[in-house]
Amino acid sequence: MKKKNKHPSPREYRIIYRAGNSIMKIIQYYNVFHSSEALGDIYHTFHTGKIHSKKITIYKVQERNRFTDGWEDRLGLFFKYLQHGLTVYS
């Protein structure tokens, strides 16, 4: 049987954050390959002025588990990879 040439598919991530002194939390969704790419995207959005605030507080970085249709926390995993010398994609 011939082996299929499959490309890796991006995963769905969401970042829950609060901009400045806002009361409401904001949820943004990303289709990327790793949680660091999603954080890199929100970093770029913040520094280009698309988020109208002087600071943001990130509460959760979550990955969607398509088999259970639930969300798994990836913020701790991101910091673990960051400590081992991997860089944030921006």
Secondary structure, 3 states (H helix, E strand, C coil): CCCCCCCCCCEEEEEEEEECCCCCCEEEEEEECCHHHHHHHHHHHHHCCCCCCCCEEEEEEEEEECCCCEEEECHHHHHHHHHCCCCCCC
